Amino acid sequence: MEQAADMNRRRALTRMGALAWAGQEGPPADGVRDLKPAAADSGSLFADLERLASRNRYTHSFLESRFRSVDAWRKAGRAVALEALGPRPEPVDPRPEVADRRDLGEFVREKVYFSTTPDFRVPAYVHIPKRRPRRAPAIVDLHSHGGMFLFGKEKVIDFGRNHPVMTGYHKVNYGGRPTATELVRRGYVVITIDAFPFGERRLVMDDDLKLGWERANYSAEDVKRLNDRCRGKESTLVKSLTYAGLTWPGITTWDDMRTVDYLITRPEVDPERIGCVGVSFGGYRSLLLAGLDERIRAASVVGFMSTVKPMIRRHIDTHSFVHFVPALHRYLDLPDVVALRAPKPLMVQQCRQDGLFPPAGMREAAGKIAAIYAKAGAREQFTARFYDVPHIFNVPMQEDAFEWFDKRLKDGDMLMSAGR
């Protein structure tokens, strides 16, 4: 018996290449461990991480029995979400500056710079339809990530003559029809900003200065190389913000909420009829803005929705650092966050072939949001749709979303029934 045990020990040491350390002058051998493939982004540590995640009970979900009042739950849920996002910046006067204004026939497009915090002035495009009521409905159009740091707000705009890289991006991600341009043609005032650090807020390293600042002069090869540089610096950004006492998603969310601050100062905008929409990172931004800002009357989240526990195995490395909020998921799952807007209208559009999320997590999230809306007495205000497509916001999906917005932001009777 002892001889067999010794043989097993020697085999284990051989497998680990540790026999050289097993003599009297070396350290003791490593403890025997039966290693098996984990099929997980975190390898052999997955089992530990899964066990830790399993302890999270999402204590601030409305489905917890202790919450009966929607108002009390919303107050508690928003408080923990905002705490997790990091410091709340001081409110500021937007002090908008119109840098460019063009009459494009059906609509006017302005390029504007305005303040979102004491530290940031953000670049934005505002599209204003010419044929509109005195106060028109408005949409905050939130651009995607897609590994494309060189461009931000331009991802959702058709300038007529676009950078060749953007032409391809529009085709792959938006079915060739950028959303902001289509929405203004439907009668919405539309604003889209550069999220941090995209577009005019992107990172530029010293040895890239020779290329200059003007992106129109960049070749496709330049864009690819600079995007790779920016992508490789995501971890540097997150670590630096951590030392600064901030979070990347916190900066993004406050910029988006302060965009609403600026939007309601516009004389063309009806402050009671504001919506938001976005796909992928834009969908993530939309779920946070919609869940945390009471002024969003109708919200569409596209291509970003799942419960988080099923994502831990194989859907961590598919996402940017910006999608992770420290400590948030002790209290709220992703569907809990966006459902903080209940009973206001919410649409979630998901892609069955989306490799960024586990199918089970996407289905579970839709079911959880539906259950929250049902408990809030607003079952009819939540719409979930699945499309047999990859990670995209194509024209048929856009048509569904825009018609949904029309019914909730252009029809006064339906707006009243949605909890104005």
C-alpha positions as CSV (number, residue, x, y, z in Angstrom):
1,M,0.0,0.0,0.0
2,E,2.8,2.4,1.0
3,Q,4.7,1.4,-2.1
4,A,1.8,2.2,-4.3
5,A,1.3,5.6,-2.6
6,D,5.0,6.4,-3.1
7,M,4.7,5.5,-6.8
8,N,1.7,7.8,-7.3
9,R,3.7,10.6,-5.6
10,R,6.7,10.2,-7.9
11,R,4.4,10.2,-10.9
12,A,2.8,13.5,-9.8
13,L,6.2,15.0,-9.2
14,T,7.3,13.9,-12.6
15,R,4.2,15.5,-14.3
16,M,5.0,18.8,-12.6
17,G,8.7,18.7,-13.5
18,A,9.5,18.9,-9.8
19,L,11.7,15.9,-9.2
20,A,14.8,18.2,-9.2
21,W,13.3,20.0,-6.2
22,A,12.4,17.0,-4.2
23,G,15.9,16.3,-2.7
24,Q,16.9,17.1,0.9
25,E,18.5,20.5,-0.1
26,G,15.5,21.8,-2.1
27,P,12.0,23.0,-0.9
28,P,9.2,20.5,-0.3
29,A,7.3,19.3,-3.3
30,D,4.2,21.1,-4.4
31,G,1.0,19.7,-3.1
32,V,-0.5,17.2,-5.5
33,R,-3.4,18.6,-7.5
34,D,-5.4,16.9,-10.2
35,L,-5.5,19.5,-13.0
36,K,-8.3,19.3,-15.5
37,P,-9.2,21.5,-18.5
38,A,-11.4,24.3,-17.2
39,A,-12.7,25.6,-20.6
40,A,-12.8,29.1,-19.0
41,D,-11.2,32.5,-19.6
42,S,-9.7,32.3,-16.1
43,G,-8.3,28.8,-16.5
44,S,-7.6,26.9,-13.3
45,L,-8.9,29.8,-11.2
46,F,-12.4,29.6,-12.7
47,A,-13.7,27.2,-10.0
48,D,-12.7,29.7,-7.3
49,L,-14.1,32.6,-9.1
50,E,-17.4,30.8,-9.8
51,R,-17.7,29.9,-6.1
52,L,-17.1,33.5,-5.1
53,A,-19.7,34.8,-7.6
54,S,-22.3,32.2,-6.4
55,R,-22.4,34.0,-3.1
56,N,-23.8,37.2,-4.6
57,R,-27.5,37.4,-4.0
58,Y,-28.1,40.8,-5.6
59,T,-29.5,42.2,-2.4
60,H,-30.9,45.3,-4.1
61,S,-32.9,43.6,-6.9
62,F,-36.6,44.4,-6.9
63,L,-37.3,40.7,-6.9
64,E,-36.0,40.5,-3.3
65,S,-39.1,40.1,-1.0
66,R,-38.1,43.0,1.2
67,F,-38.8,45.5,-1.6
68,R,-42.4,46.3,-2.1
69,S,-42.4,50.0,-3.0
70,V,-41.0,50.8,-6.5
71,D,-39.9,54.2,-5.3
72,A,-38.1,52.9,-2.3
73,W,-36.4,50.2,-4.3
74,R,-35.3,52.6,-7.0
75,K,-33.8,55.0,-4.5
76,A,-31.9,52.2,-2.8
77,G,-30.8,50.6,-6.1
78,R,-29.6,53.8,-7.7
79,A,-27.7,54.7,-4.5
80,V,-25.6,51.6,-4.6
81,A,-25.0,51.7,-8.3
82,L,-23.9,55.3,-8.2
83,E,-21.6,54.5,-5.2
84,A,-20.0,51.7,-7.2
85,L,-19.4,54.0,-10.2
86,G,-17.2,56.3,-8.1
87,P,-17.3,59.9,-7.1
88,R,-20.1,62.1,-8.3
89,P,-18.6,65.2,-10.1
90,E,-19.9,68.6,-9.3
91,P,-22.7,69.9,-11.5
92,V,-21.4,72.5,-14.0
93,D,-22.8,75.1,-16.4
94,P,-22.4,73.4,-19.8
95,R,-21.1,76.6,-21.4
96,P,-21.7,75.3,-25.0
97,E,-19.6,76.5,-27.8
98,V,-20.9,75.9,-31.4
99,A,-17.7,75.2,-33.5
100,D,-19.5,74.5,-36.7
101,R,-23.1,74.7,-38.1
102,R,-24.3,73.4,-41.4
103,D,-27.7,73.4,-43.1
104,L,-28.0,70.0,-44.8
105,G,-31.5,70.5,-46.2
106,E,-33.7,68.2,-44.1
107,F,-31.8,69.1,-40.9
108,V,-29.1,71.2,-39.4
109,R,-26.0,69.7,-37.9
110,E,-24.0,71.5,-35.2
111,K,-20.6,70.6,-33.8
112,V,-20.6,71.6,-30.2
113,Y,-18.2,71.5,-27.2
114,F,-19.7,71.6,-23.7
115,S,-18.7,70.9,-20.1
116,T,-19.9,67.7,-18.4
117,T,-17.7,68.1,-15.3
118,P,-15.2,70.7,-13.9
119,D,-12.5,68.6,-15.7
120,F,-14.0,67.7,-19.1
121,R,-15.3,69.5,-22.1
122,V,-16.7,67.0,-24.6
123,P,-17.2,67.3,-28.3
124,A,-20.6,66.5,-29.7
125,Y,-22.8,66.6,-32.8
126,V,-26.3,67.9,-32.4
127,H,-28.7,67.2,-35.3
128,I,-31.9,69.3,-35.5
129,P,-34.7,68.5,-37.9
130,K,-36.2,71.5,-39.7
131,R,-39.7,70.2,-39.8
132,R,-40.6,69.7,-36.1
133,P,-42.9,71.1,-33.4
134,R,-41.5,74.0,-31.4
135,R,-40.3,71.5,-28.8
136,A,-39.3,68.2,-30.4
137,P,-38.6,64.8,-28.9
138,A,-34.8,64.1,-28.5
139,I,-32.6,61.0,-28.5
140,V,-29.2,60.6,-26.9
141,D,-27.5,58.3,-29.4
142,L,-24.6,56.4,-27.6
143,H,-21.9,55.1,-29.9
144,S,-20.3,51.7,-29.7
145,H,-16.8,50.5,-28.9
146,G,-15.8,47.8,-31.5
147,G,-12.1,48.3,-30.8
148,M,-12.4,51.6,-32.8
149,F,-10.9,54.3,-30.6
150,L,-10.0,56.7,-33.3
151,F,-13.7,57.5,-34.0
152,G,-16.5,57.9,-31.5
153,K,-19.5,60.1,-32.3
154,E,-18.8,59.6,-36.1
155,K,-19.8,55.9,-35.7
156,V,-23.5,56.9,-35.7
157,I,-23.4,59.7,-38.3
158,D,-23.4,59.7,-42.1
159,F,-21.5,62.8,-43.2
160,G,-22.1,62.0,-46.9
161,R,-18.3,61.7,-47.3
162,N,-17.0,59.5,-44.5
163,H,-13.6,58.3,-43.6
164,P,-13.1,55.0,-45.5
165,V,-12.7,53.2,-42.2
166,M,-16.0,54.6,-41.0
167,T,-17.8,53.5,-44.2
168,G,-16.7,49.9,-43.4
169,Y,-17.6,50.3,-39.7
170,H,-21.1,51.6,-40.6
171,K,-21.7,48.6,-42.9
172,V,-20.6,46.0,-40.4
173,N,-22.1,47.4,-37.2
174,Y,-25.1,49.4,-38.4
175,G,-26.2,47.7,-41.6
176,G,-24.8,50.6,-43.5
177,R,-27.2,53.1,-41.9
178,P,-25.8,55.1,-39.0
179,T,-28.5,55.7,-36.5
180,A,-28.2,59.4,-35.6
181,T,-28.7,60.5,-39.2
182,E,-31.7,58.3,-39.6
183,L,-33.3,59.5,-36.3
184,V,-33.0,63.2,-37.2
185,R,-34.8,62.4,-40.5
186,R,-37.6,60.9,-38.4
187,G,-38.0,64.2,-36.6
188,Y,-35.8,63.7,-33.5
189,V,-33.2,66.1,-32.2
190,V,-30.2,63.9,-31.8
191,I,-27.1,64.3,-29.7
192,T,-24.0,62.1,-29.7
193,I,-20.8,62.7,-27.8
194,D,-17.3,61.2,-27.9
195,A,-17.2,58.9,-24.9
196,F,-13.9,58.8,-23.0
197,P,-11.4,57.9,-24.5
198,F,-12.7,57.8,-28.1
199,G,-12.6,60.1,-31.1
200,E,-11.3,63.6,-30.1
201,R,-10.8,62.3,-26.6
202,R,-8.5,59.4,-27.6
203,L,-5.1,58.5,-26.2
204,V,-2.1,59.6,-28.3
205,M,1.3,58.4,-27.4
206,D,4.5,60.5,-27.9
207,D,5.8,58.5,-30.9
208,D,2.4,58.9,-32.7
209,L,2.5,62.7,-32.6
210,K,4.3,62.7,-36.0
211,L,1.0,61.7,-37.6
212,G,-0.7,64.9,-36.4
213,W,-4.2,65.3,-34.9
214,E,-6.4,65.5,-38.0
215,R,-8.0,62.1,-38.5
216,A,-9.0,62.8,-42.1
217,N,-5.3,62.6,-42.9
218,Y,-4.9,59.1,-41.5
219,S,-4.7,56.1,-43.8
220,A,-6.5,52.9,-43.0
221,E,-3.2,51.4,-41.9
222,D,-2.7,54.4,-39.5
223,V,-6.1,53.9,-38.0
224,K,-5.5,50.2,-37.4
225,R,-2.1,50.8,-35.8
226,L,-3.4,53.6,-33.6
227,N,-6.4,51.6,-32.6
228,D,-4.2,48.7,-31.6
229,R,-2.1,51.1,-29.5
230,C,-5.2,52.5,-27.7
231,R,-6.6,49.0,-27.1
232,G,-3.3,47.9,-25.6
233,K,-3.5,50.9,-23.2
234,E,-6.9,50.1,-21.7
235,S,-5.3,48.4,-18.7
236,T,-3.0,51.5,-18.2
237,L,-6.1,53.7,-18.3
238,V,-7.9,51.6,-15.7
239,K,-5.0,51.4,-13.4
240,S,-4.3,55.2,-13.6
241,L,-8.0,56.0,-12.9
242,T,-7.9,53.7,-9.9
243,Y,-5.0,55.7,-8.5
244,A,-7.0,58.8,-9.3
245,G,-9.9,57.4,-7.2
246,L,-12.2,57.1,-10.3
247,T,-13.6,54.4,-12.6
248,W,-13.8,54.4,-16.3
249,P,-17.5,53.4,-16.4
250,G,-18.2,56.1,-13.9
251,I,-16.7,58.8,-16.1
252,T,-18.6,57.5,-19.1
253,T,-22.0,57.4,-17.2
254,W,-21.6,60.9,-15.7
255,D,-20.7,62.3,-19.1
256,D,-23.8,60.7,-20.6
257,M,-26.1,62.0,-17.8
258,R,-24.6,65.5,-18.1
259,T,-25.2,65.3,-21.8
260,V,-28.9,65.2,-20.8
261,D,-28.3,68.3,-18.7
262,Y,-27.1,70.1,-21.8
263,L,-29.8,68.7,-24.0
264,I,-32.6,70.1,-22.0
265,T,-31.1,73.6,-22.3
266,R,-31.7,73.4,-26.0
267,P,-34.8,75.5,-27.1
268,E,-35.7,72.9,-29.7
269,V,-36.0,70.0,-27.2
270,D,-39.0,68.9,-25.2
271,P,-37.4,67.9,-21.8
272,E,-40.3,65.5,-21.2
273,R,-39.6,63.5,-24.3
274,I,-36.0,62.3,-24.2
275,G,-34.9,58.8,-25.2
276,C,-31.6,57.0,-25.4
277,V,-30.3,54.2,-27.6
278,G,-27.1,52.4,-28.3
279,V,-25.6,49.1,-29.4
280,S,-22.8,47.1,-27.8
281,F,-20.8,49.6,-25.6
282,G,-23.6,52.0,-26.6
283,G,-26.1,49.5,-25.2
284,Y,-24.1,49.3,-22.0
285,R,-24.1,53.1,-21.8
286,S,-27.8,53.1,-22.6
287,L,-28.6,50.6,-19.8
288,L,-26.7,52.7,-17.2
289,L,-28.1,56.0,-18.4
290,A,-31.7,54.7,-18.6
291,G,-31.5,53.0,-15.2
292,L,-29.9,55.9,-13.4
293,D,-31.4,59.1,-15.0
294,E,-35.1,59.7,-14.3
295,R,-35.3,62.1,-17.3
296,I,-35.0,59.3,-19.9
297,R,-38.6,58.6,-20.9
298,A,-37.9,55.7,-23.3
299,A,-34.8,53.6,-23.7
300,S,-33.5,51.0,-26.1
301,V,-30.6,48.7,-25.1
302,V,-29.2,46.9,-28.1
303,G,-26.7,44.0,-28.1
304,F,-25.7,44.3,-24.4
305,M,-27.7,42.4,-21.9
306,S,-27.1,39.3,-19.9
307,T,-27.0,38.1,-16.3
308,V,-23.4,38.3,-15.2
309,K,-22.8,34.9,-13.5
310,P,-23.0,32.9,-16.8
311,M,-20.5,35.3,-18.3
312,I,-17.7,34.5,-15.9
313,R,-16.7,31.2,-17.7
314,R,-16.2,32.3,-21.3
315,H,-17.4,35.9,-21.7
316,I,-14.9,38.0,-19.8
317,D,-12.1,38.4,-22.4
318,T,-14.7,39.3,-25.0
319,H,-15.4,42.6,-23.2
320,S,-13.5,45.8,-22.6
321,F,-12.4,47.0,-19.2
322,V,-15.1,49.7,-19.4
323,H,-17.8,47.1,-18.9
324,F,-16.7,46.2,-15.4
325,V,-17.8,48.2,-12.3
326,P,-16.0,47.2,-9.1
327,A,-18.4,46.0,-6.4
328,L,-21.6,46.7,-8.3
329,H,-22.6,43.0,-8.7
330,R,-22.7,42.3,-5.0
331,Y,-25.9,44.3,-5.1
332,L,-27.3,44.4,-8.6
333,D,-27.2,42.2,-11.7
334,L,-27.1,44.0,-15.1
335,P,-30.8,43.4,-15.7
336,D,-31.5,44.9,-12.2
337,V,-29.6,48.0,-13.2
338,V,-31.5,48.8,-16.3
339,A,-34.8,47.8,-14.6
340,L,-34.3,50.6,-12.1
341,R,-36.2,52.7,-14.6
342,A,-39.4,50.7,-14.2
343,P,-42.2,51.5,-14.9
344,K,-40.9,53.7,-17.7
345,P,-40.7,52.1,-21.2
346,L,-37.8,49.9,-21.9
347,M,-36.8,47.9,-25.0
348,V,-34.1,45.3,-25.1
349,Q,-32.9,43.9,-28.5
350,Q,-30.6,40.9,-28.4
351,C,-28.8,38.9,-31.1
352,R,-29.0,35.1,-30.9
353,Q,-25.6,34.7,-32.7
354,D,-23.9,37.2,-30.4
355,G,-20.6,35.7,-29.3
356,L,-20.1,38.3,-26.7
357,F,-22.7,36.9,-24.4
358,P,-23.9,33.4,-23.3
359,P,-27.3,32.6,-24.8
360,A,-28.6,31.4,-21.4
361,G,-27.5,34.7,-19.8
362,M,-29.3,36.7,-22.4
363,R,-32.5,34.7,-22.0
364,E,-32.3,34.9,-18.2
365,A,-31.8,38.6,-18.3
366,A,-34.9,39.2,-20.4
367,G,-36.9,37.0,-18.0
368,K,-35.6,38.9,-15.0
369,I,-36.4,42.3,-16.4
370,A,-39.9,41.0,-17.3
371,A,-40.4,39.8,-13.8
372,I,-39.3,43.1,-12.3
373,Y,-41.7,45.1,-14.6
374,A,-44.5,42.7,-13.7
375,K,-43.9,43.2,-10.0
376,A,-43.8,47.0,-10.6
377,G,-47.3,46.7,-12.3
378,A,-45.9,47.7,-15.7
379,R,-45.5,44.5,-17.6
380,E,-46.6,46.1,-20.9
381,Q,-43.9,48.7,-20.7
382,F,-41.1,46.2,-21.3
383,T,-40.3,44.8,-24.7
384,A,-37.8,42.1,-25.4
385,R,-36.9,41.0,-28.9
386,F,-34.4,38.4,-30.2
387,Y,-32.9,38.5,-33.7
388,D,-31.2,35.6,-35.4
389,V,-28.1,37.7,-36.3
390,P,-24.6,38.3,-34.9
391,H,-23.6,41.3,-32.8
392,I,-25.1,44.1,-34.9
393,F,-27.7,46.9,-35.0
394,N,-28.9,46.4,-38.6
395,V,-31.7,48.2,-40.5
396,P,-34.6,45.8,-39.5
397,M,-33.6,46.1,-35.8
398,Q,-33.4,49.9,-36.2
399,E,-36.8,50.0,-37.7
400,D,-38.3,48.1,-34.8
401,A,-36.5,50.4,-32.3
402,F,-37.5,53.6,-34.0
403,E,-41.1,52.6,-34.4
404,W,-41.1,51.8,-30.8
405,F,-39.7,55.2,-29.9
406,D,-42.3,56.9,-32.1
407,K,-45.1,55.4,-30.2
408,R,-43.6,56.4,-26.8
409,L,-42.1,59.8,-27.6
410,K,-44.3,61.2,-30.3
411,D,-47.7,59.9,-29.1
412,G,-48.9,62.0,-26.1
413,D,-51.5,59.5,-24.9
414,M,-49.0,56.6,-24.8
415,L,-46.5,58.9,-23.1
416,M,-48.9,59.7,-20.4
417,S,-49.6,56.0,-19.8
418,A,-45.9,55.3,-19.5
419,G,-45.5,57.2,-16.2
420,R,-44.7,60.8,-17.2
